[in-house]
Amino acid sequence: MQQYFTIGQLAALFDVKVPTLRYYDDLGLLKPAKVDPQTHYRYYSTAQFERLSTIKYFRALGVSLPAIADFFAARELPKLKHLLQQQQATVQQQIATLQAIDQRLDNRLTQLKQAESAPLDIVQVVSLPTRPIVYLRQAYTPNDDIELAIAKLRTRYALSQQVFLGKIALSLSQTALQQGDFTHYDGILLLFEAGEPTATAQVLASGTYLQIAFGGTHAAAAPAYRQLLATAKRQGWQLIGSAIETALIDYGITDDVSQSVTVIQVPVVKKD
């Protein structure tokens, strides 16, 4: 005599929730062996065990319910092979996405550590690699709305709102530096972080830079510029390009302005 199991018993045997089994029934994915016409209770036989095991196997692999139903519609080896290949491609893409997110998290944590430990108000000579960027030539002062400019930058280069997508920097021309005008920037840049996919051919050149970090926002940058220029003159450095000013910790991270940290980098060469 065939043994039947209630939906609760089947759920307990396979560690599946009762609502899940009801949902599988509604989808036609796992129909009960019989249904009591008066009580509408569902009863399952051992014939459903293998099918439920297969469903659980596919779900553990992340296969969607529609894809599982499609497989059950015509169970055959080529279809199974195709289903597994498709799911493997999906998983590999998910892994790549998670690795990119992990890289962004690592980049941001590194940036925060550097900002917290950065020696403030000290001019340093640093060697920097080539850095991919996108650039928007637009006049900007610290009183302007930078978010609007950033939105224009993203739109111009079709950049999606990705998690931790790069760092925003301001460009101060060499002419403005030499004239002592530290409030009228000539451009806005997005510096891509390591691991960010970019199709841009724009870069910040590698080379020697004078760098200074200071506590405060762009509006408080003037004293740091003066200190940097004085050091360049005293040590015999010649400016050869625009200054790049990047907020390592800004209002996007904290509302406490006293915690803000900004860094300025200017490309230089030794005078003959």
N, C-alpha and C positions, 0 to 999 in steps of 0.2 A: 504494500500500500504506500502510495506516494506521500511524503511528508511535506507539509506546508509550514511556512514561517510568516508570522505577522510582520508588518512593516517595521514595528519596533524591534523585533527580534533580528531582522535583517540588518537594521541600523546598528545594533549592538555588535553583531558578528563582524561587520566590516568597518566599524568605527566611522559611520557616515550618519549625518544628521537626518532625522525623519523628514523635515521640510525639503532637504536636498533630494531624497528619494521621490517625494511627491512631484518635485519639479522635473526630475528625469522622466517620470511617467507622463506629465503634461507635454513634454517635448517629444514623446514617443521614443525616447532613448532607452528606457528600461521599463517595459510594461510588466505588471504583475502576472503571475500564472493564472490567477482568477480573482474576481471581485465579487463579494457577496452582494446580490441584487437588492437586498433589503437594508443592510447596514452600510453598504458601500466600503466595507473594510477590504483592504488589499492583502492578498496572500501571495507569497513567493515560494517557488520550489528551488531545488538545487540547480535546475536548468538556468536560473538567473544568476547563479554565483559566478560562473565564468565570465558572463557579460559585464557584471558589475566590477569584477577584478580588472577586466580590460579597460573599462571606463576610468577606474582609479589610476591605472598605470598611465594612461594618456594624460589625465589631469595632472599627475605628478610631473610629467614632462612639459606641462604648460600648454597642452593642445586645447584649443577652444572646443566648446560643446558642438557648434555647428560642424566643425571639421570631423569630430568623432562620429556624429550622426551620418555625415557623408561617407565615412569609412564603413559604417555598419550597413549602409544601403547596398553596398556591393563589396563584401569582404573578399579581398584578393591580394596576393603578394605585391603586384606592381603598385596598387593603391597605397598599401601600407608603406612601401619604400618611399613613394612620393610624399606621403604625409610626414614621415620622419625627416626627410631631407628638408622639407619646407620648415618644419619646426626647428631643426638645427640651424638653419639660416636665420630664423627669428631670434633664437637664443644668442647666436654669435653677435647679432646687431645689438641686442640688449646688453651683452657683456661689454661691447665697445662703448656704448652709451654710459654704462656705469663706470667704466675706466676713465672716461672723459670727465665725469662728475667727480670722481675720486681725485683726479689731477687738479681740478679747479679748487676743490676743498683744500688740497695740500698747498696749492699756490696761495690761497687766501690766508691759511694758517701761517705759512712762511712769511707772508707780507706783514701780518700782524706782529709776529715775533720780531721781525726786523724793525718795525716801527717802534715797538716797545723798548728795544735795546739800542736803537740808533743814537749815536753820540750827537747831541744837539749843539748847534752853533759852532761847529768845528768844520773847517773846510778840509776836504779830503781829495786826494788824487786817486781816481778809480779808472780801471780799464773795463769797458763795457762791450758786449758783443753786439752784432747786428740785431735789431729788434723790429719785427714786422708791425706796421701801424696802418691806420687809415687816418686821413687828415682832412679837416674842414678849414679852409682859409676864411676866417670870419673875425672881424674885430670884436673884442670882448674886454669888459672891465669887471672887476669883482662885484660891482653892483648890478650887473646884468643877470638875467635868468639863464643859468647854465643848462638847466634841464631842457629848455627849448632847443638850445644849440645841440645838445646831445641827441635829441629826437631827430633833428635834421641830419645829423651825422649818420645815425642808424638807417634812416630812410634812404639817404643818398647811396649808401653802400649795401643796401638790402640786408642789413644785419638784424637777425631775430633777437628777441629779448631772452637770450640764453642766460643760464645761471652763471653769475660771476664773469660775465663777458668782458674781460680785459680791464684796464685801468684808464681812467680819463686823465688827460694831462693838458696843460696850457702851453702854448708856444709864445715866447717873447723874443722878438727879432734882435739880431746883433746890433742893428742901428739903435733900437730903443735901449738896449743895455748900455751902449756907449754914450747915449744922451742922458742916461740916468732916469729914464721914464719906465718905472716898474709897475705901472697900473694899466697900460694899454697893450693888451695881448693881441697878436695878429692871427692866431689860429687855435683850434682845438683838435686834440689827437686822441685816438683810442689805441693804447698799447696792448697788443694781444699777449695773453699769458701763455706759458709753455703748455703745449698740448692742444691749443685752440686751432681748429682748422681755419685757414685763411687762404683766400685767392688773390690777396692784394700783392702788388709788386712794390708797394711803398715800404720804405724801411728808414729807421734811424741808423746812421752809419756807426760802425764799430769804431773804437778808438779811445783816446784818453779824454777824460772829463774831470772838471772840478765839480765837486758835489758838496752840498751843505744841506743838512736837515734842520728844521726849526719847529718849535712848538707853536701851532697856530694855523690859520687858514690862509688862502691866497691873499686876503685883504691885509695880512700882516707880513707880507713877503719882503717889503722894501729893505729893512735892516739886513736881512740875510743876503740880498743882492749886493748891497754896499760892502758887506764883509767879504763876499766872494770876489768882487772886483778888486778890492784892496789887496787881497791875497794874491790874485793873479798878477797884479802890477808889481808887488813886492818880490814875488818868486820868479818873475820873468816868463809868465805864461801869456800867450796870445790867443784871444778869442777867435774861433773860426766858424761859428755858427750860432743858431738860435739857442736860447735857454729852454729847457724842458722842465716844467714845474708840475709835480705830481702830488696829489693829496694821498698819503698812505692811510691816514685815519681822518675821516671827515664827517660831515653831518649825516652821511648815509650809514655810518656805523654807530655814532654816538651823538646825543644832543648836547653833551658837555664839551663846549668849545675848548676848554682847558686841556682836553685829551687829544686834540687834533695834532697831527704831525704831517708836515709837508716837506718834500725834498726837491731841491733844484739841482739840475745837472747842465753844465755848459761844456761843449767840446772845445778843446784847447790844444795847442802845440807850443813847444818851447821856442822862444824867440832866438833868432840867430845871434 
